[in-house]
Amino acid sequence: MKLHVNNISFAYKNGTPALQNITFHTHEGDILAIVGQNGSGKSTLLKCLNRILKIKTGSIMIDNTPIQSFATNYLSRIIAYIPQTEEYIPGLNVFDTVLLGRKPYIRHTPTPQDLETVTQLLNRLELEKIAMRNLNTLSGGQQQRVFIARALAQQPKILLLDEPIANLDINKQMQVMKLLQQLTEEGMTIILTIHDINMAARFCNKALMLKLGELFASGRDSVYTPENIQTLYDTQVDILHHNNRIYVIPK
């Protein structure tokens, strides 16, 4: 499934521009990192891709079809979105939280297939032992896996994540990023915002660099240059290469 974003712009109601002339595309199996400082438009871009926010100009196409032509329920079967801060219903347990991801498919009551899908996801994400626990009793890493499972219950082709490894320790960060990498190997397209430039370079095969709502660099490993990083973060860095990996080291 191809996503084509062509020259989109977005401005808030007061007229303040948040995104200007953003163009990029993804293909099946891509994992795209959106990087930049706070306020650069990363989260806003994700919300435009998911039609939460309405773009001012330009177009967003999925397999040559404009996203505004999709019914909301059908779009939810194509794109799943995990915001940086999730809200959950107090008292809701893990199983029922993941089951909410089946909403685009459920007409009246969950079918045995819906329940089996949830069970399989809980097993895959190693959540089966805590399936009956309330979310507010879980660690940050466990909660993140629950929200990923809920998104995967939508069976999307494209998964959008806003800072999925924020506030996680290094072990949990690696677990989440390796899981996302596995999903792309199965054909899913993943687009995520991320502050950790080294994690982006390691796990993501493409990158968009945003500054003040504008795209100034995009591509593969070639975007990770000292000049681009300095423009992005106003910080001088060295770029090291080791075992076919890129490491960004602040000076």
Contacts in CASP RR format, 6 or more apart in sequence:
PFRMAT RR
TARGET T0000
AUTHOR 0000-0000-0000
METHOD contacts of the structure
MODEL  1
MKLHVNNISFAYKNGTPALQNITFHTHEGDILAIVGQNGSGKSTLLKCLN
RILKIKTGSIMIDNTPIQSFATNYLSRIIAYIPQTEEYIPGLNVFDTVLL
GRKPYIRHTPTPQDLETVTQLLNRLELEKIAMRNLNTLSGGQQQRVFIAR
ALAQQPKILLLDEPIANLDINKQMQVMKLLQQLTEEGMTIILTIHDINMA
ARFCNKALMLKLGELFASGRDSVYTPENIQTLYDTQVDILHHNNRIYVIP
K
1 28 0 8 1.000
1 62 0 8 1.000
1 63 0 8 1.000
1 78 0 8 1.000
1 157 0 8 1.000
1 158 0 8 1.000
1 189 0 8 1.000
2 25 0 8 1.000
2 26 0 8 1.000
2 27 0 8 1.000
2 28 0 8 1.000
2 61 0 8 1.000
2 62 0 8 1.000
2 63 0 8 1.000
2 64 0 8 1.000
3 25 0 8 1.000
3 26 0 8 1.000
3 49 0 8 1.000
3 60 0 8 1.000
3 61 0 8 1.000
3 62 0 8 1.000
3 158 0 8 1.000
3 189 0 8 1.000
3 191 0 8 1.000
4 25 0 8 1.000
4 59 0 8 1.000
4 60 0 8 1.000
4 61 0 8 1.000
4 62 0 8 1.000
4 64 0 8 1.000
5 22 0 8 1.000
5 23 0 8 1.000
5 24 0 8 1.000
5 25 0 8 1.000
5 49 0 8 1.000
5 59 0 8 1.000
5 60 0 8 1.000
5 61 0 8 1.000
6 23 0 8 1.000
6 58 0 8 1.000
6 59 0 8 1.000
6 60 0 8 1.000
6 61 0 8 1.000
7 21 0 8 1.000
7 22 0 8 1.000
7 23 0 8 1.000
7 57 0 8 1.000
7 58 0 8 1.000
7 59 0 8 1.000
8 19 0 8 1.000
8 21 0 8 1.000
8 22 0 8 1.000
8 23 0 8 1.000
8 48 0 8 1.000
8 55 0 8 1.000
8 56 0 8 1.000
8 57 0 8 1.000
8 58 0 8 1.000
8 59 0 8 1.000
8 60 0 8 1.000
9 17 0 8 1.000
9 19 0 8 1.000
9 20 0 8 1.000
9 21 0 8 1.000
9 22 0 8 1.000
9 55 0 8 1.000
9 56 0 8 1.000
9 57 0 8 1.000
9 58 0 8 1.000
10 17 0 8 1.000
10 18 0 8 1.000
10 19 0 8 1.000
10 44 0 8 1.000
10 48 0 8 1.000
10 53 0 8 1.000
10 54 0 8 1.000
10 55 0 8 1.000
10 56 0 8 1.000
11 17 0 8 1.000
11 18 0 8 1.000
11 56 0 8 1.000
12 18 0 8 1.000
17 213 0 8 1.000
18 41 0 8 1.000
18 44 0 8 1.000
18 213 0 8 1.000
19 41 0 8 1.000
19 44 0 8 1.000
19 45 0 8 1.000
19 48 0 8 1.000
19 55 0 8 1.000
19 213 0 8 1.000
19 214 0 8 1.000
20 213 0 8 1.000
20 214 0 8 1.000
21 214 0 8 1.000
21 215 0 8 1.000
22 45 0 8 1.000
22 208 0 8 1.000
22 210 0 8 1.000
22 213 0 8 1.000
22 214 0 8 1.000
22 215 0 8 1.000
23 215 0 8 1.000
24 32 0 8 1.000
24 208 0 8 1.000
24 215 0 8 1.000
24 218 0 8 1.000
26 32 0 8 1.000
26 158 0 8 1.000
26 189 0 8 1.000
26 191 0 8 1.000
26 206 0 8 1.000
27 189 0 8 1.000
28 157 0 8 1.000
28 187 0 8 1.000
28 188 0 8 1.000
28 189 0 8 1.000
29 184 0 8 1.000
29 185 0 8 1.000
29 187 0 8 1.000
29 188 0 8 1.000
29 189 0 8 1.000
29 190 0 8 1.000
30 184 0 8 1.000
30 189 0 8 1.000
30 190 0 8 1.000
30 205 0 8 1.000
30 206 0 8 1.000
31 180 0 8 1.000
31 181 0 8 1.000
31 184 0 8 1.000
31 189 0 8 1.000
31 190 0 8 1.000
31 191 0 8 1.000
31 192 0 8 1.000
31 203 0 8 1.000
31 204 0 8 1.000
31 205 0 8 1.000
31 206 0 8 1.000
32 189 0 8 1.000
32 190 0 8 1.000
32 191 0 8 1.000
32 192 0 8 1.000
32 204 0 8 1.000
32 205 0 8 1.000
32 206 0 8 1.000
32 207 0 8 1.000
32 208 0 8 1.000
33 192 0 8 1.000
33 193 0 8 1.000
33 194 0 8 1.000
33 200 0 8 1.000
33 203 0 8 1.000
33 204 0 8 1.000
33 206 0 8 1.000
33 207 0 8 1.000
33 208 0 8 1.000
34 42 0 8 1.000
34 45 0 8 1.000
34 46 0 8 1.000
34 191 0 8 1.000
34 192 0 8 1.000
34 193 0 8 1.000
34 194 0 8 1.000
34 207 0 8 1.000
34 208 0 8 1.000
34 210 0 8 1.000
35 42 0 8 1.000
35 193 0 8 1.000
35 194 0 8 1.000
35 195 0 8 1.000
35 197 0 8 1.000
35 200 0 8 1.000
35 207 0 8 1.000
35 208 0 8 1.000
35 209 0 8 1.000
35 210 0 8 1.000
35 232 0 8 1.000
36 42 0 8 1.000
36 195 0 8 1.000
36 209 0 8 1.000
36 210 0 8 1.000
36 211 0 8 1.000
36 232 0 8 1.000
36 233 0 8 1.000
37 211 0 8 1.000
37 232 0 8 1.000
37 233 0 8 1.000
39 212 0 8 1.000
39 213 0 8 1.000
40 210 0 8 1.000
40 211 0 8 1.000
40 212 0 8 1.000
40 213 0 8 1.000
41 210 0 8 1.000
41 213 0 8 1.000
42 162 0 8 1.000
42 193 0 8 1.000
42 210 0 8 1.000
43 83 0 8 1.000
43 84 0 8 1.000
43 162 0 8 1.000
43 193 0 8 1.000
44 53 0 8 1.000
44 213 0 8 1.000
45 193 0 8 1.000
45 210 0 8 1.000
46 81 0 8 1.000
46 160 0 8 1.000
46 162 0 8 1.000
46 191 0 8 1.000
46 193 0 8 1.000
47 53 0 8 1.000
47 81 0 8 1.000
48 54 0 8 1.000
48 55 0 8 1.000
48 60 0 8 1.000
49 60 0 8 1.000
49 67 0 8 1.000
49 79 0 8 1.000
49 158 0 8 1.000
49 160 0 8 1.000
49 191 0 8 1.000
50 79 0 8 1.000
50 81 0 8 1.000
50 160 0 8 1.000
51 67 0 8 1.000
51 68 0 8 1.000
51 75 0 8 1.000
52 81 0 8 1.000
59 66 0 8 1.000
60 66 0 8 1.000
60 67 0 8 1.000
61 67 0 8 1.000
62 70 0 8 1.000
62 78 0 8 1.000
62 158 0 8 1.000
67 75 0 8 1.000
70 78 0 8 1.000
73 104 0 8 1.000
74 104 0 8 1.000
76 103 0 8 1.000
76 104 0 8 1.000
76 154 0 8 1.000
76 156 0 8 1.000
77 104 0 8 1.000
77 105 0 8 1.000
77 154 0 8 1.000
77 155 0 8 1.000
77 156 0 8 1.000
78 156 0 8 1.000
78 157 0 8 1.000
78 158 0 8 1.000
79 156 0 8 1.000
79 157 0 8 1.000
79 158 0 8 1.000
79 159 0 8 1.000
79 160 0 8 1.000
80 151 0 8 1.000
80 152 0 8 1.000
80 154 0 8 1.000
80 156 0 8 1.000
80 158 0 8 1.000
80 159 0 8 1.000
80 160 0 8 1.000
81 151 0 8 1.000
81 159 0 8 1.000
81 160 0 8 1.000
81 161 0 8 1.000
81 162 0 8 1.000
82 147 0 8 1.000
82 148 0 8 1.000
82 151 0 8 1.000
82 159 0 8 1.000
82 160 0 8 1.000
82 161 0 8 1.000
82 162 0 8 1.000
82 164 0 8 1.000
83 162 0 8 1.000
84 162 0 8 1.000
84 163 0 8 1.000
84 166 0 8 1.000
84 193 0 8 1.000
86 143 0 8 1.000
86 147 0 8 1.000
88 97 0 8 1.000
88 135 0 8 1.000
88 136 0 8 1.000
89 97 0 8 1.000
90 134 0 8 1.000
90 136 0 8 1.000
91 134 0 8 1.000
91 135 0 8 1.000
91 136 0 8 1.000
92 134 0 8 1.000
92 135 0 8 1.000
93 131 0 8 1.000
93 132 0 8 1.000
93 133 0 8 1.000
93 134 0 8 1.000
93 135 0 8 1.000
94 122 0 8 1.000
94 127 0 8 1.000
94 130 0 8 1.000
94 131 0 8 1.000
94 132 0 8 1.000
94 133 0 8 1.000
94 134 0 8 1.000
94 135 0 8 1.000
94 138 0 8 1.000
94 146 0 8 1.000
95 118 0 8 1.000
95 122 0 8 1.000
95 131 0 8 1.000
95 132 0 8 1.000
97 135 0 8 1.000
97 146 0 8 1.000
97 147 0 8 1.000
97 150 0 8 1.000
98 118 0 8 1.000
98 121 0 8 1.000
98 122 0 8 1.000
98 127 0 8 1.000
98 146 0 8 1.000
98 149 0 8 1.000
98 150 0 8 1.000
98 153 0 8 1.000
99 110 0 8 1.000
99 114 0 8 1.000
99 115 0 8 1.000
99 118 0 8 1.000
99 153 0 8 1.000
100 150 0 8 1.000
100 153 0 8 1.000
101 150 0 8 1.000
101 151 0 8 1.000
101 153 0 8 1.000
101 154 0 8 1.000
102 110 0 8 1.000
102 114 0 8 1.000
102 117 0 8 1.000
102 118 0 8 1.000
102 153 0 8 1.000
102 154 0 8 1.000
103 154 0 8 1.000
104 154 0 8 1.000
105 114 0 8 1.000
106 114 0 8 1.000
117 153 0 8 1.000
117 155 0 8 1.000
118 149 0 8 1.000
118 153 0 8 1.000
119 128 0 8 1.000
121 127 0 8 1.000
121 149 0 8 1.000
121 152 0 8 1.000
121 153 0 8 1.000
122 128 0 8 1.000
122 131 0 8 1.000
122 149 0 8 1.000
124 149 0 8 1.000
125 145 0 8 1.000
125 146 0 8 1.000
125 148 0 8 1.000
125 149 0 8 1.000
125 179 0 8 1.000
126 145 0 8 1.000
127 142 0 8 1.000
127 145 0 8 1.000
127 146 0 8 1.000
127 149 0 8 1.000
130 138 0 8 1.000
130 142 0 8 1.000
135 143 0 8 1.000
135 146 0 8 1.000
138 146 0 8 1.000
140 167 0 8 1.000
140 168 0 8 1.000
140 172 0 8 1.000
141 168 0 8 1.000
141 172 0 8 1.000
141 176 0 8 1.000
144 164 0 8 1.000
144 165 0 8 1.000
144 168 0 8 1.000
144 172 0 8 1.000
144 176 0 8 1.000
145 175 0 8 1.000
145 176 0 8 1.000
145 179 0 8 1.000
148 161 0 8 1.000
148 164 0 8 1.000
148 176 0 8 1.000
148 179 0 8 1.000
151 159 0 8 1.000
152 159 0 8 1.000
152 183 0 8 1.000
156 188 0 8 1.000
157 188 0 8 1.000
157 189 0 8 1.000
158 188 0 8 1.000
158 189 0 8 1.000
158 190 0 8 1.000
158 191 0 8 1.000
159 180 0 8 1.000
159 183 0 8 1.000
159 188 0 8 1.000
159 189 0 8 1.000
159 190 0 8 1.000
159 191 0 8 1.000
160 190 0 8 1.000
160 191 0 8 1.000
160 192 0 8 1.000
161 180 0 8 1.000
161 190 0 8 1.000
161 191 0 8 1.000
161 192 0 8 1.000
161 193 0 8 1.000
162 192 0 8 1.000
162 193 0 8 1.000
163 192 0 8 1.000
163 193 0 8 1.000
163 194 0 8 1.000
163 195 0 8 1.000
164 176 0 8 1.000
164 180 0 8 1.000
164 192 0 8 1.000
164 194 0 8 1.000
165 172 0 8 1.000
165 173 0 8 1.000
165 176 0 8 1.000
165 177 0 8 1.000
165 194 0 8 1.000
165 196 0 8 1.000
165 199 0 8 1.000
166 195 0 8 1.000
168 176 0 8 1.000
173 196 0 8 1.000
173 199 0 8 1.000
177 199 0 8 1.000
177 202 0 8 1.000
177 203 0 8 1.000
178 203 0 8 1.000
180 190 0 8 1.000
180 192 0 8 1.000
180 203 0 8 1.000
181 203 0 8 1.000
183 190 0 8 1.000
184 190 0 8 1.000
192 204 0 8 1.000
194 200 0 8 1.000
194 204 0 8 1.000
197 224 0 8 1.000
197 229 0 8 1.000
197 248 0 8 1.000
198 246 0 8 1.000
198 247 0 8 1.000
198 248 0 8 1.000
200 207 0 8 1.000
201 207 0 8 1.000
201 221 0 8 1.000
201 224 0 8 1.000
201 245 0 8 1.000
201 246 0 8 1.000
201 247 0 8 1.000
201 248 0 8 1.000
202 245 0 8 1.000
202 246 0 8 1.000
205 220 0 8 1.000
206 218 0 8 1.000
206 219 0 8 1.000
206 220 0 8 1.000
207 217 0 8 1.000
207 218 0 8 1.000
207 219 0 8 1.000
207 220 0 8 1.000
207 223 0 8 1.000
207 224 0 8 1.000
208 215 0 8 1.000
208 217 0 8 1.000
208 218 0 8 1.000
208 219 0 8 1.000
209 215 0 8 1.000
209 216 0 8 1.000
209 217 0 8 1.000
209 218 0 8 1.000
209 223 0 8 1.000
209 228 0 8 1.000
209 231 0 8 1.000
209 232 0 8 1.000
210 216 0 8 1.000
211 231 0 8 1.000
211 232 0 8 1.000
216 228 0 8 1.000
216 231 0 8 1.000
216 232 0 8 1.000
217 223 0 8 1.000
217 228 0 8 1.000
217 231 0 8 1.000
217 232 0 8 1.000
221 246 0 8 1.000
224 239 0 8 1.000
224 246 0 8 1.000
224 248 0 8 1.000
225 239 0 8 1.000
226 236 0 8 1.000
226 237 0 8 1.000
226 238 0 8 1.000
226 239 0 8 1.000
229 235 0 8 1.000
229 237 0 8 1.000
229 239 0 8 1.000
229 248 0 8 1.000
230 236 0 8 1.000
230 237 0 8 1.000
235 250 0 8 1.000
235 251 0 8 1.000
236 250 0 8 1.000
236 251 0 8 1.000
237 248 0 8 1.000
237 249 0 8 1.000
237 250 0 8 1.000
237 251 0 8 1.000
238 248 0 8 1.000
238 249 0 8 1.000
238 251 0 8 1.000
239 246 0 8 1.000
239 247 0 8 1.000
239 248 0 8 1.000
239 249 0 8 1.000
240 246 0 8 1.000
240 247 0 8 1.000
240 249 0 8 1.000
241 247 0 8 1.000
END
